[in-house]
Amino acid sequence: MQYLREYIEEKITIDDNDWQKVETLFTRVEYNKGQEIFAAGEVCQKIYYVSHGVTRAYSVDLEGKDKTWAVHYNQNGYQLDPFSGDYISYLTQRESQFFGEALVDSVVYVADFSALDRLYESELKWMTLARKISDMQLITIVQRMQMLKPLDATAKYKLLKEIAPVYEKVLSNAQFASVLGIAPQSLSRVKGNL
């Protein structure tokens, strides 16, 4: 859990007693490559911190095609969006539209959103942490929304390479194309033209 502590300490100052409060909320779970972490159709009650490995959140459209929404990456000292789960589902108490999947063997720490809410309400420092995490999530969402702009495939590809270069390394060609909202063949053409 050292990475989680380091992540928190980048945002707020905590001591060992504070850390114990956090540590007791999380349970360590190991997922094998391809294993489901959470499923659509249920109200999401948990948050997932990727301590080591790579996971993705994705949805499945009416035609059965999956669309990668986010990659949660924590490997080799590099973190990208390490928290997974469907916070909107938890807040609205509506069924999640997302699945979570381990892309490689991964170590994930799992906590109940409700337990975190109680921690956040206990002291200002925890509320500050919650706000800073929410701010980072907002930035991620805005960046993803940029992908929905009426850009051509080449511009989308360049934008995603700029804001999340690791996506291309960890996703299959089809998954990477789904993030861009283009067909895998179009992605191959874009790469070929650059």
C-alpha positions in Angstrom: 0.0 0.0 0.0 3.0 2.3 -0.1 1.9 3.7 -3.4 -1.5 4.6 -2.0 0.2 6.4 0.9 2.5 8.2 -1.4 -0.4 9.2 -3.6 -2.2 10.6 -0.5 0.9 12.4 0.8 1.3 14.2 -2.6 -2.1 15.8 -1.8 -2.2 16.3 2.0 0.0 15.9 5.0 -0.7 12.8 7.1 1.1 11.0 10.0 1.1 7.3 10.9 -2.1 7.6 12.9 -3.9 9.1 9.9 -2.4 6.4 7.6 -3.8 3.7 9.9 -7.3 5.2 9.4 -6.9 4.8 5.6 -5.2 1.4 5.7 -8.1 -0.2 7.7 -10.5 0.8 4.9 -8.8 -1.0 2.1 -8.5 -4.7 1.3 -5.8 -6.1 -0.9 -7.0 -8.1 -3.9 -5.0 -9.7 -6.7 -6.5 -10.0 -10.1 -5.2 -12.1 -13.0 -5.0 -10.8 -16.5 -8.5 -10.8 -18.1 -10.3 -11.1 -14.7 -13.4 -9.0 -14.1 -13.0 -6.5 -11.2 -16.5 -5.1 -11.3 -19.6 -5.4 -13.5 -22.2 -3.3 -15.2 -25.8 -3.7 -14.0 -25.0 -3.3 -10.3 -24.8 -0.2 -8.2 -21.1 0.4 -7.7 -20.3 0.5 -3.9 -16.6 0.2 -4.1 -13.5 2.2 -5.2 -10.5 0.4 -6.6 -6.9 1.7 -6.2 -4.5 0.1 -8.6 -1.4 -0.4 -6.6 0.5 -2.3 -9.2 -0.7 -3.3 -12.7 -3.1 -2.1 -15.4 -6.9 -2.2 -15.4 -9.5 -0.7 -17.6 -13.1 0.5 -17.3 -15.3 -0.1 -20.3 -18.9 -0.3 -21.5 -20.6 -2.5 -24.0 -22.9 -1.0 -26.6 -26.1 -2.4 -28.0 -24.2 -4.2 -30.8 -22.0 -6.0 -28.2 -18.9 -3.9 -28.9 -16.9 -2.8 -25.9 -15.6 0.8 -25.6 -12.7 1.5 -23.3 -13.5 4.5 -21.1 -10.4 4.6 -18.9 -7.1 2.9 -18.2 -5.9 2.8 -14.6 -2.1 2.3 -14.6 0.5 2.0 -11.9 3.7 0.4 -13.0 7.4 1.1 -13.0 7.0 4.2 -10.8 4.4 5.8 -13.2 0.8 6.3 -12.3 -2.1 7.3 -14.5 -5.6 7.6 -13.1 -5.0 4.9 -10.5 -8.5 4.9 -9.1 -11.3 2.9 -10.7 -15.0 2.3 -10.0 -18.1 4.2 -10.9 -18.6 7.0 -8.5 -21.6 8.4 -10.4 -23.3 5.0 -9.9 -22.6 5.2 -6.2 -23.8 8.9 -5.9 -27.0 8.3 -7.8 -27.5 4.7 -6.6 -28.2 3.7 -10.2 -26.8 0.7 -12.0 -23.3 1.2 -13.4 -22.9 1.0 -17.1 -19.2 0.0 -16.7 -17.2 -3.1 -16.3 -13.7 -3.3 -14.9 -11.0 -5.7 -16.1 -7.4 -6.4 -15.3 -5.3 -6.0 -18.4 -2.3 -7.6 -16.7 -1.9 -9.4 -13.4 -2.7 -6.5 -10.9 -2.7 -5.7 -7.2 -5.7 -3.6 -6.3 -6.8 -2.2 -3.0 -10.6 -2.1 -2.6 -12.7 0.1 -0.2 -16.3 0.9 0.3 -17.3 4.4 -0.9 -19.5 4.7 2.2 -16.5 4.1 4.5 -14.5 6.7 2.6 -17.4 9.2 2.9 -17.3 8.7 6.7 -13.5 9.4 6.7 -13.9 12.5 4.5 -16.5 13.8 6.9 -14.3 13.3 10.0 -11.7 16.0 9.4 -11.0 18.9 7.1 -7.8 17.3 5.8 -9.8 14.3 4.5 -12.3 16.5 2.8 -9.4 18.3 1.2 -8.1 15.0 -0.1 -11.5 14.1 -1.5 -11.7 17.4 -3.3 -8.2 17.0 -4.8 -9.0 13.5 -6.0 -12.3 14.8 -7.4 -10.4 17.6 -9.2 -8.1 15.1 -10.8 -11.1 13.0 -11.9 -12.7 16.1 -13.4 -9.6 16.9 -15.4 -9.6 13.3 -16.7 -13.2 13.5 -17.7 -12.7 16.8 -19.5 -9.7 15.3 -21.4 -11.8 12.4 -22.4 -14.6 14.7 -23.5 -12.0 16.3 -25.8 -11.9 13.0 -27.6 -15.6 13.4 -28.4 -15.0 16.7 -30.2 -15.5 16.6 -34.0 -11.8 16.0 -34.6 -10.5 13.8 -37.4 -9.0 10.5 -36.5 -5.4 11.8 -36.8 -6.1 14.7 -34.4 -7.8 12.4 -31.9 -4.8 10.0 -32.1 -2.3 12.8 -31.4 -4.4 14.2 -28.6 -4.6 10.9 -26.8 -0.9 10.3 -27.3 -0.3 13.7 -25.6 -2.6 13.3 -22.6 -2.2 9.5 -22.0 0.7 8.0 -23.9 0.5 4.8 -21.9 -2.9 3.8 -23.5 -1.2 2.7 -26.7 1.2 0.6 -24.8 -1.3 -1.4 -22.7 -4.4 -1.6 -24.9 -5.0 -3.9 -27.8 -5.4 -2.1 -31.2 -9.2 -2.6 -31.0 -9.4 -1.2 -27.4 -7.2 1.8 -28.3 -9.4 2.5 -31.4 -12.5 2.3 -29.2 -11.1 5.0 -27.0 -10.7 7.2 -30.1 -14.2 6.3 -31.4 -12.8 4.9 -34.6 -12.5 1.5 -36.3 -9.3 -0.4 -35.8 -8.7 -0.2 -39.6 -8.8 3.6 -39.3 -6.3 3.5 -36.5 -3.9 1.5 -38.6 -4.3 4.0 -41.4 -3.6 6.9 -39.1 -0.5 5.2 -37.7 0.7 4.4 -41.2 0.3 8.0 -42.3 2.4 9.5 -39.5 
